[in-house]
Amino acid sequence: MSGEEDLSAFSMAELFRLETESQVQILTPGLLALEREPTLPDELEACMRAAHSLKGAARIVGLDAAVEIAHVMEDCFVAAQQRRILLRQRHIDLLLQGVDLLTRIGGTPEADLGQWSAEKKPELERFKSALSDAVKHPPDPPEVVEPVAAKPVAAVPRGSLPPPPESAPTGSEAADRVLRVTAENLNRLLSLAGESLVESRWLKPFTESLLRLKRQHSELGRALDSLRDALPDRASSEPARAAHSEAQGRLHQCHQFLAERLAELDTFDRRSGNLAHRLYEEAQAVRMRPFADGVRAFPRMVRDLGQTLGKSVRLEIIGETTRVDRDILERLEAPLTHLLRNAVDHGTEFAEQRSAGRKPAESVIKLEARHSAGVLQIVVLDDGRGIDVEQVRSAVVERKLTNAETARELSEPELLEFLFLPGFSMKGKVTEISGRGVGLDVVQNMVKQVRGSVRVTTQPGGGTRFQLQLPLTLSVVRTLLVEIDGEPYAFPLAYIVRTLKLPKSRIEVLEGRQHFSFDGRPIGLVTAHQVIGAGEPRLMPEELPVIVVGDLGNAYGLVVDRFLGERELVVQPLDARLGKVKDIAAGALMEDGAPVLIVDVEDLIRSVEKLAASGRVTKVDPRAAAGVEKIRKRVLVVDDSLTVRVLERMLLHKHGYEVEVAVDGIDGWNAVRTGRFDLLVTDIDMPRMDGIELVTLVKKDPNLKTLPVMIVSYKDREEDRRRGLEAGADYYLTKGSFHDETLLQAVVDLIGEGDP
């Protein structure tokens, strides 16, 4: 479908809206450029033509108000081109007001345009009068400006109609075809392209297996020759030699045939892989948009906000053509808005302050996008006063986020991290622009959602720099593949601080927990097996493969079995019916088609923290277990009654058992599969999955069937007891009859006494 065919489905009002959106993208940056250099010939020409096109389009559609606005704007640009006026602040303000009015007209539903024009007529008349007066009576005498060589401008007869409402494409854009495709279709296309890329890689191991077959053919030929040489001379009769010769001939033919097919397969493998890779890159490119598409409104926003505050501020955008995933670009709007507003309000100074500091009167904020080391880097940099780190330190103590003694020990990067906390603000009073403590936490949340990171640095009197490091696309993730208990797991590189081979001699024990020194500070050490619940760690080598995850203030070392290398994986979301799988973010397929789980590192860190808080972290080496406190027996209590859960937990904990609770059968099933327990205590009547189903699943699972199970239920009929025991329960106790001693004795009977 071509662009013209696609636009034919739109009404005239919708066509004017599209025309307005297109021409506003010319007018706004053009006016901001003319505000700095009012005689730029190319910008004056572009703005004049945009206003003229809008006037003609509005006349076609019958929007008289828009015709009048565009007409008076065109007069202003023509006067500037003819050097009758020099565009000043007043002109630019009024012209931007005209842009806003045209945008509002274009965005008004067709049925409401008549009423809107009537209601806004006084405002429109004031605008036309003000701009006409500014053209006829400029605030300053027109300055004599030396003519600047420019491209000849074709005369456009005043009042003539422009081309149909569509931006004139240039260069390669003229040949582009426009299609309306849903985001869902694009996602499916990219997913299928990713699968085809994975499938194409399957040929390589198949080719390698055929190469082994070719080598075996050669070995078979040598074996036949050895057999012939080993036979006695009397066996080397003419029939025997003929048979040997025929066998060798056929073997040679097979060898030659296999070699030809291997060459063909190798060629097909290369072509298929290349085609699949190109297909994937093209599908991925469809999802990418230039950075400029998402930031067009920011220069105007910064300029207007600066005027509101009485500051002269300009936004400079670097890397407008940098390609960004459309999903990431959409999510960037809110965090970048907060960062830029903060930069104008908090960072930039007033003109007199800048003069005192020997800075230009105009503040410059830079917004940059670039690709670096396989990630997208977004930088917001101002040249203002910078952040007062000592003021942040005082604010942290005042808000009781830490005590004064600890605050004195915090480094500058650690202090600046507090800026991202919800509700944290350095503004003394609340205004319409800032002071509510809302903003930087939005930046932090967005960055975490897309598996990225954000850093802030500052220089007193030199400005503040925010750097967002984001993935190039949400559909592909660069990972480190590791092996845990014989299975591959993928850790996103964005969440990995460091990987290293840790000598056992560097492991130290502090307060019963294993640590190692990393960048001058102790880092807790835990096995990935225990966190993920993937079996027991094997006998560790003298150097342990360790992944350091977390951040500067909260990092852990995860011991894995071995590193498998870096992989770029196509993300495959897990089935929504599974709910949130503990410690796992998504799935993917490897080159040979085997599935691999992508780790949710943030969830994994929370799991490590729970283990550390409960004192259940095991030694990374079974041989180092001597001297470690005995691990308490663990009990999982599954009950939908809060009262019952609390009472049973308190009772068992008091008598030396470690207790974890689950609120229903599904929750309990997930917990028992991912954790290590010595006993399961469950109710029968629960939502989503009842206790009988839970017990049945546990006893059918080969890894859990030996786990002792106790049912504690209000149901005291014999048939209920029989159902529970037939499902596999080892003990059945009724809530209405047991006392503390009864429950405790039952637990002791099943798993022994707890540890004091």
Secondary structure, 3 states (H helix, E strand, C coil): CCHHHHHCCCCHHHHHHHHHHHHHHHHHHHHHHHHHCCCCHHHHHHHHHHHHHHHHHHHHHCCHHHHHHHHHHHHHHHHHHCCCCCCCHHHHHHHHHHHHHHHHHHHCCHHHHHHHHHHCHHHHHHHHHHHHHHHHCCCCCCCCCCCCCCCCCCCCCCCCCCCCCCCCCCHHHHHCCCCCCCHHHHHHHHHHHHHHHHHHCCHHHHHHHHHHHHHHHHHHHHHHHHHHHHCCHHHCCHHHHHHHHHHHHHHHHHHHHHHHHHHHHHHHHHHHHHHHHHHHHHHHHHCEEECHHHHCCHHHHHHHHHHHHCCCEEEEEECCCCEEEHHHHHHHHHHHHHHHHHHHHHHCCCHHHHHHCCCCCCEEEEEEEEEECCEEEEEEEECCCCCCHHHHHHHHHHCCCCCHHHHHHCCHHHHHHHHHCCCCCCCCCCCCCCCCCCCHHHHHHHHHHCCCEEEEEEECCCEEEEEEEEECCCCEEEEEEEEECCEEEEEEHHHEEEEEEEEHHHCEEECCEEEEEECCEEEEEEEHHHHHCCCCCCCCCCEEEEEEEEECCEEEEEECCEEEEEEEEECECCCHHHCCCCCEEEEEECCCCCEEEEECHHHHHHHHHHHHHHCCCCCCCHHHCCCCCCCCCEEEEECCCHHHHHHHHHHHHHCCCEEEEECCHHHHHHHHHHCCCCEEEECCCCCCCCHHHHHHHHHHCCCCCCCCEEEEECCCCHHHHHHHHHHCCCEEEECCCCCHHHHHHHHHHHHCCCCC
